[in-house]
Amino acid sequence: MASVLVIDDNADIRDNTAEILELAGYTSLIAENGKKGIEIAVKEKPDIIVCDIMMPELDGYSVLHLLQKNPETRKIPFIFLTAKTERSDMRKGMEMGADDYITKPFEEIELLNAVETRLKKQGIIDQNYAQDVSGITQFMKDISDTGLIEELTNQYDVLPHNKKQVLYQEGKRPRFLYYIVKGKVKGFRTHEDGKEYITDLFSDGDFIGYASIIEDKNYEDSAIILEDAEILQIPREDFQKLIFNNISVASKFIHLITQNVKEKEERLLNLAYSSLRKRIARALVTIHNKFNGGGPSKRIEISREDIAQYVGTATESLIRTLSDFKSEQLIEIKEGKIIVSQPDQLSNLLY
């Protein structure tokens, strides 16, 4: 059960706020002034703090400042509760690092929504996500679930996309962050000689296009639909607000995409130095995991040509190696579709 520290010199407001929180299932702690609030925060380590601004001894700004200087309390979500509605006061509080700002009088649901949203956000920051594309995807899903995106805009368009439809093009400015509700997408780049190679593959639950938005540059690759898809489009400006207005969220996201870059670098090294058999084997396992979740063997529903582009080899070389793998019972081919029946063995080929 999450604990909430309420700091307010007005006894009626303090007790009423604590009662609302307790009725909602939270454990409430109370302090009648800023000095007492800091003492309780340091001792009890509440999950979140709701604090008035205008108080004797220490005002809310001082409370926030002192708590942020203490390594044991600086990460506790902090919500200002005050009757002051001037924009300068609101801006000052948020610039100092407050997570939210509620003005008196407030509705019960407004208080509870603010507390719940900030607790969910903190849970995301504290969670250890997988250091790969799946971790980024889960992180963005969790961000969506907190309601932080909904704070920026109420509704995004989920649009149908047909097979072979271009989602975005290399060299163009990004307009949206894309989320795949359903379907498969490939990212690819084109060589000067006109040949293509696949940079990444995406499926249900993946976000696409965040790197160009964060770095504020043109797309370095293109994306095209591999099968009919449903894609959510989050406007670039909203995603930028989400990342840049929440330092803790931004740092977590940057940490995750840094590892994603390392993963791509390792893939390039694999393309450069591994044998063709190993490259194809690892590519099949990667595609199997991306599109089938690593679960029971299912058919790989992308073309031989796309697999070859992902590996960086000729289609004819891919086909010969697939034939060898079939003979070695590492894969199955049914109705022209590949089934990765032995992913562990493919991942650990000796040559």
N, C-alpha and C positions, 0 to 999 in steps of 0.2 A: 504494500500500500504506500503510495507516494506521500511525502510530507511537504506541507506548504507553510512557510513562515510569513505571517502577516505583521507588518510593522506600521503602526499608525497611532498617533497621539490621541485621536478621538475614540473614546471607549465604545460608543455606540456603533460607529463604522467598523472598528476593529472586531468587535464581537459578532456583528452581523455578517461580516465577510468570512470570519472563521466558521460560523454556523453553516453558511451556504456551502463552503468547501467540505465540511464534515458530512453534511447530508448527501453530497456527491461521492462520498467514499474516500476522501482524502483525510490524512492525519494533519490537524492544524496546530501550529505553534504560534504564540502571540507575543508581541513586544510593544510596550507603550511609548518607546522613543528609539531614536537611531542608535544610541550607545548600547542600550539593552539588546537591540536587534542584532548588532554585530557580535555581541557576546554569545547569543543563542546560535547564530549562524556558524560561528567557529566551533562551538561545542557540539551541536546537533547535526551539522551538515545537511540541512533540508534539501529536498530535491528541487525546490523552486522558491523564490522569494517575491512577495507582493508588498511594495513599500510606498508609503506616502512621501511626498516631496517636502511640504512645509511642516517641519517638526522642530521642537526645541532641542537644545544640546547639539544634535547633529541632524542636518536636513538629509533628504533622500539622496541628493547628489553626492554628499560626503560619504554616506553609507556605501553607495555603489563604488565610489573611488577606493575606499579602504578595503572592501571585500575583493576587489579586483587586484589589489596589491598582494593579497594573501594567496599563495599557491594552492591552499586547501579549499578556498572558497571562490576563486576567480571564475570557475567554469559553471557555477550555479546560475541557472536562468533567472533573470531579474525583470520584474514587471513594475513600472511606476503606476501608482494609483493616486490621483490628485484632482482637485477641483480647478486647477489652473489649465486653461485651454489655449493660451497664446502659443502661436507657432514657434516662437523663439524658445520657449520652455520645452516643447515637445522635441524640437530639433536638438537642443542641448543634451537632453536625456538619451536620445538615440545615438548621438555622436560619441557619448561617453561609453556606450556599449550596452545600454538597456535593450532587452529583447522585445518589449512591447510597452504600450502606454494606454492606460484606461482612465477616462475622465469621470468624475463624480457629477451627478448621480449615474449609476450604471445598472444595466439589467443583469440579472443573475446569469443568464445564458452567455452574455458577453464576457463575464469574468471566467466562467467555466470553459468556454471555448478558447480563451487566451491561455489559460493554464494548461489545458490538454494539448494544444498545439505546440507550446514551448517544451513541454515534457517529451513529446514525440520527437521534436527536433533534437533535443539533447540525447535521446536514446540513439538517434542516428549517428551523432558525433562520437558517442562512446562505443558504438559497435565496431567490431573487427570484421571488415568485409574482405572477401577473397580478393587477392591481388591480381585480378585479371579482368577480362571484359565482363564476365558474369558478376563480379563485384561491383563494377560501375553500374551495370543494369539494375542490380538489386538496390544500390544506393539511390539511384534516381527514382525507382519505384517507391522506396520508403519516403523520399522527399515528397513525392506526389501524395502519398497517403497522409502525411502530416497536415495537409491543407495549406502549406506554404504557397504552392502554385495557385491554389484557388484564391488566395489573398490578392494575387496580382491580376487575375482575370477570372471571370466566372465560367467561361466556356471556351473550349477549343474545338476546332473542326476535325472530325475523323472522316477522311476522304477515301473513297475506293480508288485503287490504282491497278491498272491492267498489266499483264505480263509484257515485258519489254519496254514499259513506259519509263522515261528518264525522270528520276527524282530530283537530281541536281547535277550540274555540269562543272567539270574542272575549269578553274579560272573565273567562275562566277562568284558574286558576293552572296554570302549566306543570308537567308531571310527567315528560316525556321530551324528549330530543333525538331527532329523527326523521331517519333516513337512508333515502333511497329506493333500494332495491335494483333495483326494476323498476316502471315505471308513471309516471303523470303526476298532478300535484297543483296546485291553484290556491289562492292565498291571496287573501282578499277582505274588504272591510269593508262595512258596511251603513249607509246614510244614515238620518237620522231619518224621511225619507219612505218608507223601505223599499227604496229602490233600492240595488243592489250595484255596487261597482266593484272590479276585480281589482288587488291590490297587487303580486302577483308570481306567476310560474309556475315550477314545479319539475319535474324529470324525473330519470332514472337518474343516480345519483351525487351528488345534491344533499342537503345537510343542511338541516333546517327547524326553526325554533323556538329557535335559539340566543340571539337578542337578548333575549327575555323571561327566559330563564334567567340570562343574564349580569347583566341589570339588575334581576333579582329582582322582576318585576312581572307583572301579568296580561297575557294575550295582547291585543294591540291589533288583531288581525284574526282571521279564522277560516280554516281550511284544509279543503278537501273534495277527494275523489278524483275525478279526471277520467276515469280508466280503471282497470280492475282492476290492483291494485298489490301489491307485496311490500315491506314497510317494516320496517326494523330500529329497535327502540326502545331507546335508551340512557338509563337512569335519570338524572334530573336531578342527583342527588347525585354520581354518578360523573363526569359531565361537569364539574361544578363543581370536583371534586377535580383533574381533569386540567388545567383552566385556572388555578385559583387556587393550586395547589401547585407550579406550574412557571412562575416569573416570566417566563422567556424565551419560553416557549410562549404565555403570556397576552399579552405585549406584541406578539408577531407576529400573533396572532389579532386583537387589538384594532386593530392597524394595518390589517389587511385589511378588517375590517367597517366601519372608518371610511370607506374608499373605497367600500364597498358602499352606505353611506348617501348619499354624494355622488352615486353613480350614480342612486339613487332620486330625489334632489332634481332632478337634470338631467331625469329622465323627467317629473317634475311640471311643471317649467318648459316642457318640450316640449308637455305637455298644455295648458298655459295660453296659450302664445304662438304655437305653430306652427299652420299651416293644417290643416284636417281631412285633406287629402290626405297631407301630410307625417306627421301623427300616425299615420294608418293604415299608411302605407308603413313607417315605423320600427317599428311594432308587429308587422307581418308579418315583417320581417327578424329582430326580436328573438325572436319565437316560433319562426321557422325555425331560428335558431341554437341556441336552448335545447333544442328537441325533436329536431332533426336533426343537431346538432353542426356546422352550417354546411357539411355535405358535399353530396353530390349531391342534387338536388331530390327531396324526398319530400312526400307529402301532409300537410297540417296537420290533425291528427286532433282538433281541438276545434271546438266549435260557433260559428256566427256570433254568437250571443248572448254567448258568453264573450269572443270577440275584441272585440265592441263594448264590453263592460264593461272590458276591459283598456285600450282606447283612451279610454273616457269619452265615448261618443257613442251615439246611438240605433241600433238594429239596422238600421232602414231606411236611415239615412245610410251605414252601413258597406256595405250591399249595393249601393247606387248607386255608391259609390267603387270597390268590387271590380269592378263591371261596367266602369267606366272603365279600370281597370288591365288587365283582360282584353283590352279593345279595343286598348290600347297595347302589348300583348304583354309586359307586365311580370310577369304571373302567368298560370297555367293553372288551369282548373277542370275536374276530371275526376270523374265520379260524385258531384258535389256537394262534392268536397274541393278545397281550395286548394293549389296547388303554386307556391312562390316560385321562378320560373325565372330572374329577373333581380335577385338581391339587391343587387348593387352599384348598379344604376340606381335601385332603390327607396330605397336609403340616401342617394342624392344628388339627390333631386328638387329642382328649383329653386323650385317653388311648390306 
